[in-house]
Amino acid sequence: MSVMLKRIQGQVGGIERMVNEDKSCEAVVTQITAAMSSLKSVAKTLLSDAVGSCSKEEYTKLLKRFL
């Protein structure tokens, strides 16, 4: 999990650099999309880890709400 979060930090830092360097909107949005996908993966991992501690109904509700 920690490795995934550090990678996301790097992605966000890269996005900031791209904006500061006036890179194209398409390139910046592509990187933002990649970072969002990475965040979704972290959320899925957290939810998968939580499945043992909540009911099926609760888990389904969380999936619908956050993903």
N, CA, C, O and CB atoms as a CASP TS submission, in Angstrom:
PFRMAT TS
TARGET T0000
AUTHOR 0000-0000-0000
METHOD Language model
MODEL 1
PARENT N/A
ATOM      1  N   MET     1       0.830  -1.187   0.000  1.00  0.00           N
ATOM      2  CA  MET     1       0.000   0.000   0.000  1.00  0.00           C
ATOM      3  C   MET     1       0.878   1.256   0.000  1.00  0.00           C
ATOM      4  O   MET     1       0.632   2.205  -0.745  1.00  0.00           O
ATOM      5  CB  MET     1      -0.946  -0.005   1.215  1.00  0.00           C
ATOM      6  N   SER     2       1.892   1.238   0.839  1.00  0.00           N
ATOM      7  CA  SER     2       2.781   2.394   0.945  1.00  0.00           C
ATOM      8  C   SER     2       3.469   2.684  -0.389  1.00  0.00           C
ATOM      9  O   SER     2       3.635   3.842  -0.770  1.00  0.00           O
ATOM     10  CB  SER     2       3.831   2.160   2.038  1.00  0.00           C
ATOM     11  N   VAL     3       3.863   1.633  -1.086  1.00  0.00           N
ATOM     12  CA  VAL     3       4.519   1.800  -2.389  1.00  0.00           C
ATOM     13  C   VAL     3       3.551   2.441  -3.384  1.00  0.00           C
ATOM     14  O   VAL     3       3.931   3.319  -4.158  1.00  0.00           O
ATOM     15  CB  VAL     3       5.026   0.433  -2.930  1.00  0.00           C
ATOM     16  N   MET     4       2.312   1.995  -3.353  1.00  0.00           N
ATOM     17  CA  MET     4       1.302   2.554  -4.254  1.00  0.00           C
ATOM     18  C   MET     4       1.097   4.043  -3.977  1.00  0.00           C
ATOM     19  O   MET     4       1.015   4.851  -4.902  1.00  0.00           O
ATOM     20  CB  MET     4      -0.034   1.796  -4.106  1.00  0.00           C
ATOM     21  N   LEU     5       1.017   4.393  -2.701  1.00  0.00           N
ATOM     22  CA  LEU     5       0.798   5.795  -2.337  1.00  0.00           C
ATOM     23  C   LEU     5       1.997   6.663  -2.707  1.00  0.00           C
ATOM     24  O   LEU     5       1.826   7.809  -3.125  1.00  0.00           O
ATOM     25  CB  LEU     5       0.511   5.915  -0.841  1.00  0.00           C
ATOM     26  N   LYS     6       3.200   6.132  -2.557  1.00  0.00           N
ATOM     27  CA  LYS     6       4.392   6.899  -2.946  1.00  0.00           C
ATOM     28  C   LYS     6       4.427   7.114  -4.455  1.00  0.00           C
ATOM     29  O   LYS     6       4.841   8.173  -4.926  1.00  0.00           O
ATOM     30  CB  LYS     6       5.677   6.178  -2.484  1.00  0.00           C
ATOM     31  N   ARG     7       3.991   6.108  -5.212  1.00  0.00           N
ATOM     32  CA  ARG     7       3.932   6.263  -6.662  1.00  0.00           C
ATOM     33  C   ARG     7       2.940   7.371  -7.032  1.00  0.00           C
ATOM     34  O   ARG     7       3.200   8.172  -7.930  1.00  0.00           O
ATOM     35  CB  ARG     7       3.531   4.927  -7.337  1.00  0.00           C
ATOM     36  N   ILE     8       1.815   7.406  -6.338  1.00  0.00           N
ATOM     37  CA  ILE     8       0.811   8.445  -6.597  1.00  0.00           C
ATOM     38  C   ILE     8       1.376   9.819  -6.259  1.00  0.00           C
ATOM     39  O   ILE     8       1.148  10.782  -6.990  1.00  0.00           O
ATOM     40  CB  ILE     8      -0.478   8.180  -5.781  1.00  0.00           C
ATOM     41  N   GLN     9       2.109   9.913  -5.159  1.00  0.00           N
ATOM     42  CA  GLN     9       2.755  11.184  -4.815  1.00  0.00           C
ATOM     43  C   GLN     9       3.673  11.634  -5.948  1.00  0.00           C
ATOM     44  O   GLN     9       3.701  12.811  -6.309  1.00  0.00           O
ATOM     45  CB  GLN     9       3.554  11.053  -3.497  1.00  0.00           C
ATOM     46  N   GLY    10       4.416  10.692  -6.499  1.00  0.00           N
ATOM     47  CA  GLY    10       5.296  11.010  -7.625  1.00  0.00           C
ATOM     48  C   GLY    10       4.514  11.468  -8.841  1.00  0.00           C
ATOM     49  O   GLY    10       4.919  12.401  -9.534  1.00  0.00           O
ATOM     50  N   GLN    11       3.393  10.813  -9.099  1.00  0.00           N
ATOM     51  CA  GLN    11       2.553  11.203 -10.231  1.00  0.00           C
ATOM     52  C   GLN    11       2.033  12.624 -10.050  1.00  0.00           C
ATOM     53  O   GLN    11       2.052  13.422 -10.987  1.00  0.00           O
ATOM     54  CB  GLN    11       1.377  10.224 -10.395  1.00  0.00           C
ATOM     55  N   VAL    12       1.571  12.936  -8.846  1.00  0.00           N
ATOM     56  CA  VAL    12       1.023  14.273  -8.587  1.00  0.00           C
ATOM     57  C   VAL    12       2.127  15.327  -8.688  1.00  0.00           C
ATOM     58  O   VAL    12       1.904  16.417  -9.215  1.00  0.00           O
ATOM     59  CB  VAL    12       0.354  14.328  -7.188  1.00  0.00           C
ATOM     60  N   GLY    13       3.310  14.997  -8.185  1.00  0.00           N
ATOM     61  CA  GLY    13       4.445  15.914  -8.330  1.00  0.00           C
ATOM     62  C   GLY    13       4.775  16.150  -9.797  1.00  0.00           C
ATOM     63  O   GLY    13       5.090  17.268 -10.203  1.00  0.00           O
ATOM     64  N   GLY    14       4.699  15.083 -10.584  1.00  0.00           N
ATOM     65  CA  GLY    14       4.939  15.212 -12.018  1.00  0.00           C
ATOM     66  C   GLY    14       3.898  16.092 -12.689  1.00  0.00           C
ATOM     67  O   GLY    14       4.219  16.873 -13.585  1.00  0.00           O
ATOM     68  N   ILE    15       2.670  15.966 -12.261  1.00  0.00           N
ATOM     69  CA  ILE    15       1.597  16.808 -12.805  1.00  0.00           C
ATOM     70  C   ILE    15       1.876  18.273 -12.484  1.00  0.00           C
ATOM     71  O   ILE    15       1.727  19.144 -13.341  1.00  0.00           O
ATOM     72  CB  ILE    15       0.214  16.382 -12.235  1.00  0.00           C
ATOM     73  N   GLU    16       2.278  18.537 -11.256  1.00  0.00           N
ATOM     74  CA  GLU    16       2.597  19.918 -10.866  1.00  0.00           C
ATOM     75  C   GLU    16       3.727  20.476 -11.735  1.00  0.00           C
ATOM     76  O   GLU    16       3.653  21.615 -12.195  1.00  0.00           O
ATOM     77  CB  GLU    16       2.994  19.982  -9.371  1.00  0.00           C
ATOM     78  N   ARG    17       4.768  19.673 -11.957  1.00  0.00           N
ATOM     79  CA  ARG    17       5.883  20.119 -12.803  1.00  0.00           C
ATOM     80  C   ARG    17       5.401  20.397 -14.226  1.00  0.00           C
ATOM     81  O   ARG    17       5.789  21.387 -14.845  1.00  0.00           O
ATOM     82  CB  ARG    17       7.009  19.060 -12.819  1.00  0.00           C
ATOM     83  N   MET    18       4.556  19.511 -14.728  1.00  0.00           N
ATOM     84  CA  MET    18       4.042  19.692 -16.086  1.00  0.00           C
ATOM     85  C   MET    18       3.267  21.000 -16.218  1.00  0.00           C
ATOM     86  O   MET    18       3.409  21.717 -17.209  1.00  0.00           O
ATOM     87  CB  MET    18       3.149  18.513 -16.476  1.00  0.00           C
ATOM     88  N   VAL    19       2.450  21.304 -15.217  1.00  0.00           N
ATOM     89  CA  VAL    19       1.677  22.554 -15.239  1.00  0.00           C
ATOM     90  C   VAL    19       2.627  23.748 -15.191  1.00  0.00           C
ATOM     91  O   VAL    19       2.463  24.713 -15.937  1.00  0.00           O
ATOM     92  CB  VAL    19       0.674  22.610 -14.049  1.00  0.00           C
ATOM     93  N   ASN    20       3.629  23.673 -14.299  1.00  0.00           N
ATOM     94  CA  ASN    20       4.598  24.769 -14.177  1.00  0.00           C
ATOM     95  C   ASN    20       5.422  24.960 -15.443  1.00  0.00           C
ATOM     96  O   ASN    20       5.877  26.067 -15.732  1.00  0.00           O
ATOM     97  CB  ASN    20       5.526  24.513 -13.007  1.00  0.00           C
ATOM     98  N   GLU    21       5.613  23.881 -16.199  1.00  0.00           N
ATOM     99  CA  GLU    21       6.383  23.945 -17.443  1.00  0.00           C
ATOM    100  C   GLU    21       5.491  24.192 -18.661  1.00  0.00           C
ATOM    101  O   GLU    21       5.948  24.107 -19.801  1.00  0.00           O
ATOM    102  CB  GLU    21       7.169  22.654 -17.636  1.00  0.00           C
ATOM    103  N   ASP    22       4.229  24.495 -18.412  1.00  0.00           N
ATOM    104  CA  ASP    22       3.262  24.779 -19.482  1.00  0.00           C
ATOM    105  C   ASP    22       3.171  23.668 -20.524  1.00  0.00           C
ATOM    106  O   ASP    22       3.129  23.935 -21.725  1.00  0.00           O
ATOM    107  CB  ASP    22       3.627  26.072 -20.168  1.00  0.00           C
ATOM    108  N   LYS    23       3.141  22.429 -20.059  1.00  0.00           N
ATOM    109  CA  LYS    23       2.956  21.298 -20.970  1.00  0.00           C
ATOM    110  C   LYS    23       1.532  21.343 -21.516  1.00  0.00           C
ATOM    111  O   LYS    23       0.679  22.047 -20.974  1.00  0.00           O
ATOM    112  CB  LYS    23       3.237  19.933 -20.249  1.00  0.00           C
ATOM    113  N   SER    24       1.279  20.608 -22.564  1.00  0.00           N
ATOM    114  CA  SER    24      -0.040  20.647 -23.205  1.00  0.00           C
ATOM    115  C   SER    24      -1.128  20.138 -22.257  1.00  0.00           C
ATOM    116  O   SER    24      -0.892  19.291 -21.395  1.00  0.00           O
ATOM    117  CB  SER    24      -0.032  19.809 -24.498  1.00  0.00           C
ATOM    118  N   CYS    25      -2.314  20.684 -22.450  1.00  0.00           N
ATOM    119  CA  CYS    25      -3.460  20.255 -21.635  1.00  0.00           C
ATOM    120  C   CYS    25      -3.681  18.756 -21.772  1.00  0.00           C
ATOM    121  O   CYS    25      -3.982  18.080 -20.789  1.00  0.00           O
ATOM    122  CB  CYS    25      -4.737  21.020 -22.043  1.00  0.00           C
ATOM    123  N   GLU    26      -3.537  18.237 -22.977  1.00  0.00           N
ATOM    124  CA  GLU    26      -3.753  16.811 -23.208  1.00  0.00           C
ATOM    125  C   GLU    26      -2.774  15.966 -22.389  1.00  0.00           C
ATOM    126  O   GLU    26      -3.162  14.959 -21.797  1.00  0.00           O
ATOM    127  CB  GLU    26      -3.612  16.487 -24.701  1.00  0.00           C
ATOM    128  N   ALA    27      -1.513  16.377 -22.359  1.00  0.00           N
ATOM    129  CA  ALA    27      -0.501  15.632 -21.602  1.00  0.00           C
ATOM    130  C   ALA    27      -0.794  15.682 -20.108  1.00  0.00           C
ATOM    131  O   ALA    27      -0.665  14.674 -19.412  1.00  0.00           O
ATOM    132  CB  ALA    27       0.903  16.194 -21.881  1.00  0.00           C
ATOM    133  N   VAL    28      -1.188  16.850 -19.618  1.00  0.00           N
ATOM    134  CA  VAL    28      -1.485  17.006 -18.192  1.00  0.00           C
ATOM    135  C   VAL    28      -2.709  16.170 -17.814  1.00  0.00           C
ATOM    136  O   VAL    28      -2.700  15.467 -16.804  1.00  0.00           O
ATOM    137  CB  VAL    28      -1.722  18.498 -17.842  1.00  0.00           C
ATOM    138  N   VAL    29      -3.747  16.250 -18.621  1.00  0.00           N
ATOM    139  CA  VAL    29      -4.972  15.495 -18.327  1.00  0.00           C
ATOM    140  C   VAL    29      -4.703  13.992 -18.391  1.00  0.00           C
ATOM    141  O   VAL    29      -5.277  13.228 -17.615  1.00  0.00           O
ATOM    142  CB  VAL    29      -6.098  15.879 -19.316  1.00  0.00           C
ATOM    143  N   THR    30      -3.850  13.570 -19.297  1.00  0.00           N
ATOM    144  CA  THR    30      -3.478  12.154 -19.369  1.00  0.00           C
ATOM    145  C   THR    30      -2.838  11.709 -18.061  1.00  0.00           C
ATOM    146  O   THR    30      -3.149  10.631 -17.554  1.00  0.00           O
ATOM    147  CB  THR    30      -2.515  11.901 -20.548  1.00  0.00           C
ATOM    148  N   GLN    31      -1.953  12.524 -17.516  1.00  0.00           N
ATOM    149  CA  GLN    31      -1.298  12.184 -16.254  1.00  0.00           C
ATOM    150  C   GLN    31      -2.277  12.239 -15.079  1.00  0.00           C
ATOM    151  O   GLN    31      -2.193  11.428 -14.157  1.00  0.00           O
ATOM    152  CB  GLN    31      -0.122  13.128 -15.999  1.00  0.00           C
ATOM    153  N   ILE    32      -3.193  13.186 -15.115  1.00  0.00           N
ATOM    154  CA  ILE    32      -4.217  13.263 -14.065  1.00  0.00           C
ATOM    155  C   ILE    32      -5.072  11.999 -14.094  1.00  0.00           C
ATOM    156  O   ILE    32      -5.393  11.438 -13.046  1.00  0.00           O
ATOM    157  CB  ILE    32      -5.109  14.530 -14.245  1.00  0.00           C
ATOM    158  N   THR    33      -5.438  11.555 -15.286  1.00  0.00           N
ATOM    159  CA  THR    33      -6.226  10.334 -15.430  1.00  0.00           C
ATOM    160  C   THR    33      -5.473   9.132 -14.871  1.00  0.00           C
ATOM    161  O   THR    33      -6.067   8.277 -14.213  1.00  0.00           O
ATOM    162  CB  THR    33      -6.582  10.096 -16.901  1.00  0.00           C
ATOM    163  N   ALA    34      -4.179   9.064 -15.128  1.00  0.00           N
ATOM    164  CA  ALA    34      -3.365   7.962 -14.604  1.00  0.00           C
ATOM    165  C   ALA    34      -3.324   8.001 -13.079  1.00  0.00           C
ATOM    166  O   ALA    34      -3.427   6.960 -12.429  1.00  0.00           O
ATOM    167  CB  ALA    34      -1.935   8.026 -15.175  1.00  0.00           C
ATOM    168  N   ALA    35      -3.174   9.192 -12.507  1.00  0.00           N
ATOM    169  CA  ALA    35      -3.148   9.328 -11.045  1.00  0.00           C
ATOM    170  C   ALA    35      -4.500   8.935 -10.446  1.00  0.00           C
ATOM    171  O   ALA    35      -4.553   8.280  -9.405  1.00  0.00           O
ATOM    172  CB  ALA    35      -2.785  10.779 -10.638  1.00  0.00           C
ATOM    173  N   MET    36      -5.576   9.329 -11.097  1.00  0.00           N
ATOM    174  CA  MET    36      -6.907   8.962 -10.614  1.00  0.00           C
ATOM    175  C   MET    36      -7.097   7.451 -10.641  1.00  0.00           C
ATOM    176  O   MET    36      -7.686   6.875  -9.726  1.00  0.00           O
ATOM    177  CB  MET    36      -7.993   9.645 -11.457  1.00  0.00           C
ATOM    178  N   SER    37      -6.602   6.820 -11.681  1.00  0.00           N
ATOM    179  CA  SER    37      -6.686   5.365 -11.787  1.00  0.00           C
ATOM    180  C   SER    37      -5.902   4.700 -10.657  1.00  0.00           C
ATOM    181  O   SER    37      -6.349   3.710 -10.078  1.00  0.00           O
ATOM    182  CB  SER    37      -6.159   4.891 -13.157  1.00  0.00           C
ATOM    183  N   SER    38      -4.743   5.249 -10.356  1.00  0.00           N
ATOM    184  CA  SER    38      -3.932   4.718  -9.256  1.00  0.00           C
ATOM    185  C   SER    38      -4.651   4.875  -7.922  1.00  0.00           C
ATOM    186  O   SER    38      -4.627   3.966  -7.092  1.00  0.00           O
ATOM    187  CB  SER    38      -2.570   5.423  -9.204  1.00  0.00           C
ATOM    188  N   LEU    39      -5.285   6.016  -7.714  1.00  0.00           N
ATOM    189  CA  LEU    39      -6.047   6.231  -6.478  1.00  0.00           C
ATOM    190  C   LEU    39      -7.197   5.240  -6.370  1.00  0.00           C
ATOM    191  O   LEU    39      -7.495   4.737  -5.287  1.00  0.00           O
ATOM    192  CB  LEU    39      -6.584   7.670  -6.418  1.00  0.00           C
ATOM    193  N   LYS    40      -7.841   4.965  -7.499  1.00  0.00           N
ATOM    194  CA  LYS    40      -8.928   3.988  -7.497  1.00  0.00           C
ATOM    195  C   LYS    40      -8.414   2.607  -7.107  1.00  0.00           C
ATOM    196  O   LYS    40      -9.087   1.862  -6.395  1.00  0.00           O
ATOM    197  CB  LYS    40      -9.603   3.932  -8.876  1.00  0.00           C
ATOM    198  N   SER    41      -7.225   2.275  -7.576  1.00  0.00           N
ATOM    199  CA  SER    41      -6.622   0.986  -7.222  1.00  0.00           C
ATOM    200  C   SER    41      -6.360   0.897  -5.727  1.00  0.00           C
ATOM    201  O   SER    41      -6.569  -0.151  -5.116  1.00  0.00           O
ATOM    202  CB  SER    41      -5.316   0.773  -7.996  1.00  0.00           C
ATOM    203  N   VAL    42      -5.900   1.998  -5.137  1.00  0.00           N
ATOM    204  CA  VAL    42      -5.676   2.026  -3.689  1.00  0.00           C
ATOM    205  C   VAL    42      -7.006   1.842  -2.961  1.00  0.00           C
ATOM    206  O   VAL    42      -7.087   1.090  -1.990  1.00  0.00           O
ATOM    207  CB  VAL    42      -4.998   3.358  -3.258  1.00  0.00           C
ATOM    208  N   ALA    43      -8.041   2.525  -3.431  1.00  0.00           N
ATOM    209  CA  ALA    43      -9.360   2.397  -2.804  1.00  0.00           C
ATOM    210  C   ALA    43      -9.858   0.958  -2.890  1.00  0.00           C
ATOM    211  O   ALA    43     -10.399   0.430  -1.918  1.00  0.00           O
ATOM    212  CB  ALA    43     -10.373   3.350  -3.471  1.00  0.00           C
ATOM    213  N   LYS    44      -9.680   0.322  -4.043  1.00  0.00           N
ATOM    214  CA  LYS    44     -10.106  -1.071  -4.204  1.00  0.00           C
ATOM    215  C   LYS    44      -9.342  -1.984  -3.254  1.00  0.00           C
ATOM    216  O   LYS    44      -9.918  -2.900  -2.666  1.00  0.00           O
ATOM    217  CB  LYS    44      -9.905  -1.533  -5.656  1.00  0.00           C
ATOM    218  N   THR    45      -8.050  -1.733  -3.107  1.00  0.00           N
ATOM    219  CA  THR    45      -7.236  -2.537  -2.193  1.00  0.00           C
ATOM    220  C   THR    45      -7.725  -2.369  -0.764  1.00  0.00           C
ATOM    221  O   THR    45      -7.862  -3.349  -0.031  1.00  0.00           O
ATOM    222  CB  THR    45      -5.750  -2.145  -2.297  1.00  0.00           C
ATOM    223  N   LEU    46      -7.989  -1.128  -0.365  1.00  0.00           N
ATOM    224  CA  LEU    46      -8.493  -0.877   0.990  1.00  0.00           C
ATOM    225  C   LEU    46      -9.834  -1.566   1.211  1.00  0.00           C
ATOM    226  O   LEU    46     -10.063  -2.172   2.258  1.00  0.00           O
ATOM    227  CB  LEU    46      -8.632   0.633   1.240  1.00  0.00           C
ATOM    228  N   LEU    47     -10.710  -1.471   0.227  1.00  0.00           N
ATOM    229  CA  LEU    47     -12.023  -2.104   0.354  1.00  0.00           C
ATOM    230  C   LEU    47     -11.900  -3.622   0.387  1.00  0.00           C
ATOM    231  O   LEU    47     -12.620  -4.287   1.132  1.00  0.00           O
ATOM    232  CB  LEU    47     -12.935  -1.678  -0.799  1.00  0.00           C
ATOM    233  N   SER    48     -10.999  -4.169  -0.408  1.00  0.00           N
ATOM    234  CA  SER    48     -10.785  -5.621  -0.398  1.00  0.00           C
ATOM    235  C   SER    48     -10.287  -6.084   0.961  1.00  0.00           C
ATOM    236  O   SER    48     -10.700  -7.129   1.465  1.00  0.00           O
ATOM    237  CB  SER    48      -9.784  -6.029  -1.489  1.00  0.00           C
ATOM    238  N   ASP    49      -9.396  -5.295   1.548  1.00  0.00           N
ATOM    239  CA  ASP    49      -8.886  -5.626   2.879  1.00  0.00           C
ATOM    240  C   ASP    49      -9.987  -5.537   3.932  1.00  0.00           C
ATOM    241  O   ASP    49      -9.955  -6.251   4.934  1.00  0.00           O
ATOM    242  CB  ASP    49      -7.728  -4.697   3.251  1.00  0.00           C
ATOM    243  N   ALA    50     -10.957  -4.659   3.702  1.00  0.00           N
ATOM    244  CA  ALA    50     -12.020  -4.434   4.678  1.00  0.00           C
ATOM    245  C   ALA    50     -13.148  -5.449   4.575  1.00  0.00           C
ATOM    246  O   ALA    50     -13.996  -5.527   5.464  1.00  0.00           O
ATOM    247  CB  ALA    50     -12.577  -3.052   4.513  1.00  0.00           C
ATOM    248  N   VAL    51     -13.164  -6.222   3.503  1.00  0.00           N
ATOM    249  CA  VAL    51     -14.290  -7.126   3.274  1.00  0.00           C
ATOM    250  C   VAL    51     -14.500  -8.096   4.432  1.00  0.00           C
ATOM    251  O   VAL    51     -15.634  -8.481   4.717  1.00  0.00           O
ATOM    252  CB  VAL    51     -14.077  -7.903   1.992  1.00  0.00           C
ATOM    253  N   GLY    52     -13.445  -8.487   5.087  1.00  0.00           N
ATOM    254  CA  GLY    52     -13.576  -9.416   6.205  1.00  0.00           C
ATOM    255  C   GLY    52     -14.179  -8.800   7.450  1.00  0.00           C
ATOM    256  O   GLY    52     -14.657  -9.514   8.331  1.00  0.00           O
ATOM    257  N   SER    53     -14.160  -7.474   7.529  1.00  0.00           N
ATOM    258  CA  SER    53     -14.635  -6.826   8.749  1.00  0.00           C
ATOM    259  C   SER    53     -16.005  -6.170   8.602  1.00  0.00           C
ATOM    260  O   SER    53     -16.478  -5.516   9.532  1.00  0.00           O
ATOM    261  CB  SER    53     -13.643  -5.798   9.185  1.00  0.00           C
ATOM    262  N   CYS    54     -16.646  -6.337   7.447  1.00  0.00           N
ATOM    263  CA  CYS    54     -17.981  -5.759   7.292  1.00  0.00           C
ATOM    264  C   CYS    54     -18.892  -6.752   6.574  1.00  0.00           C
ATOM    265  O   CYS    54     -18.433  -7.707   5.949  1.00  0.00           O
ATOM    266  CB  CYS    54     -17.915  -4.419   6.512  1.00  0.00           C
ATOM    267  N   SER    55     -20.169  -6.502   6.681  1.00  0.00           N
ATOM    268  CA  SER    55     -21.151  -7.390   6.053  1.00  0.00           C
ATOM    269  C   SER    55     -21.118  -7.223   4.535  1.00  0.00           C
ATOM    270  O   SER    55     -20.595  -6.236   4.018  1.00  0.00           O
ATOM    271  CB  SER    55     -22.572  -7.103   6.596  1.00  0.00           C
ATOM    272  N   LYS    56     -21.676  -8.190   3.840  1.00  0.00           N
ATOM    273  CA  LYS    56     -21.737  -8.127   2.382  1.00  0.00           C
ATOM    274  C   LYS    56     -22.510  -6.888   1.931  1.00  0.00           C
ATOM    275  O   LYS    56     -22.131  -6.221   0.968  1.00  0.00           O
ATOM    276  CB  LYS    56     -22.390  -9.402   1.813  1.00  0.00           C
ATOM    277  N   GLU    57     -23.590  -6.597   2.638  1.00  0.00           N
ATOM    278  CA  GLU    57     -24.408  -5.427   2.303  1.00  0.00           C
ATOM    279  C   GLU    57     -23.600  -4.134   2.468  1.00  0.00           C
ATOM    280  O   GLU    57     -23.633  -3.250   1.613  1.00  0.00           O
ATOM    281  CB  GLU    57     -25.675  -5.382   3.190  1.00  0.00           C
ATOM    282  N   GLU    58     -22.880  -4.050   3.580  1.00  0.00           N
ATOM    283  CA  GLU    58     -22.047  -2.877   3.848  1.00  0.00           C
ATOM    284  C   GLU    58     -20.969  -2.729   2.776  1.00  0.00           C
ATOM    285  O   GLU    58     -20.723  -1.630   2.278  1.00  0.00           O
ATOM    286  CB  GLU    58     -21.402  -2.980   5.244  1.00  0.00           C
ATOM    287  N   TYR    59     -20.334  -3.836   2.430  1.00  0.00           N
ATOM    288  CA  TYR    59     -19.272  -3.842   1.429  1.00  0.00           C
ATOM    289  C   TYR    59     -19.811  -3.386   0.074  1.00  0.00           C
ATOM    290  O   TYR    59     -19.180  -2.574  -0.603  1.00  0.00           O
ATOM    291  CB  TYR    59     -18.647  -5.245   1.312  1.00  0.00           C
ATOM    292  N   THR    60     -20.971  -3.902  -0.324  1.00  0.00           N
ATOM    293  CA  THR    60     -21.590  -3.518  -1.591  1.00  0.00           C
ATOM    294  C   THR    60     -21.916  -2.033  -1.598  1.00  0.00           C
ATOM    295  O   THR    60     -21.715  -1.352  -2.603  1.00  0.00           O
ATOM    296  CB  THR    60     -22.860  -4.340  -1.845  1.00  0.00           C
ATOM    297  N   LYS    61     -22.414  -1.538  -0.486  1.00  0.00           N
ATOM    298  CA  LYS    61     -22.740  -0.117  -0.352  1.00  0.00           C
ATOM    299  C   LYS    61     -21.483   0.743  -0.525  1.00  0.00           C
ATOM    300  O   LYS    61     -21.515   1.766  -1.210  1.00  0.00           O
ATOM    301  CB  LYS    61     -23.394   0.160   1.022  1.00  0.00           C
ATOM    302  N   LEU    62     -20.382   0.326   0.097  1.00  0.00           N
ATOM    303  CA  LEU    62     -19.116   1.053  -0.028  1.00  0.00           C
ATOM    304  C   LEU    62     -18.622   1.057  -1.471  1.00  0.00           C
ATOM    305  O   LEU    62     -18.187   2.089  -1.980  1.00  0.00           O
ATOM    306  CB  LEU    62     -18.053   0.437   0.887  1.00  0.00           C
ATOM    307  N   LEU    63     -18.690  -0.093  -2.122  1.00  0.00           N
ATOM    308  CA  LEU    63     -18.261  -0.172  -3.519  1.00  0.00           C
ATOM    309  C   LEU    63     -19.058   0.785  -4.396  1.00  0.00           C
ATOM    310  O   LEU    63     -18.486   1.502  -5.217  1.00  0.00           O
ATOM    311  CB  LEU    63     -18.405  -1.602  -4.042  1.00  0.00           C
ATOM    312  N   LYS    64     -20.369   0.796  -4.225  1.00  0.00           N
ATOM    313  CA  LYS    64     -21.217   1.680  -5.028  1.00  0.00           C
ATOM    314  C   LYS    64     -20.921   3.146  -4.735  1.00  0.00           C
ATOM    315  O   LYS    64     -20.924   3.981  -5.639  1.00  0.00           O
ATOM    316  CB  LYS    64     -22.694   1.384  -4.765  1.00  0.00           C
ATOM    317  N   ARG    65     -20.671   3.447  -3.485  1.00  0.00           N
ATOM    318  CA  ARG    65     -20.446   4.840  -3.098  1.00  0.00           C
ATOM    319  C   ARG    65     -19.113   5.377  -3.607  1.00  0.00           C
ATOM    320  O   ARG    65     -19.038   6.509  -4.085  1.00  0.00           O
ATOM    321  CB  ARG    65     -20.504   4.973  -1.591  1.00  0.00           C
ATOM    322  N   PHE    66     -18.066   4.570  -3.505  1.00  0.00           N
ATOM    323  CA  PHE    66     -16.737   5.084  -3.796  1.00  0.00           C
ATOM    324  C   PHE    66     -16.185   4.689  -5.156  1.00  0.00           C
ATOM    325  O   PHE    66     -15.250   5.323  -5.646  1.00  0.00           O
ATOM    326  CB  PHE    66     -15.807   4.630  -2.755  1.00  0.00           C
ATOM    327  N   LEU    67     -16.736   3.669  -5.766  1.00  0.00           N
ATOM    328  CA  LEU    67     -16.205   3.259  -7.063  1.00  0.00           C
ATOM    329  C   LEU    67     -17.303   3.335  -8.084  1.00  0.00           C
ATOM    330  O   LEU    67     -17.079   3.031  -9.256  1.00  0.00           O
ATOM    331  CB  LEU    67     -15.612   1.839  -7.008  1.00  0.00           C
TER
END
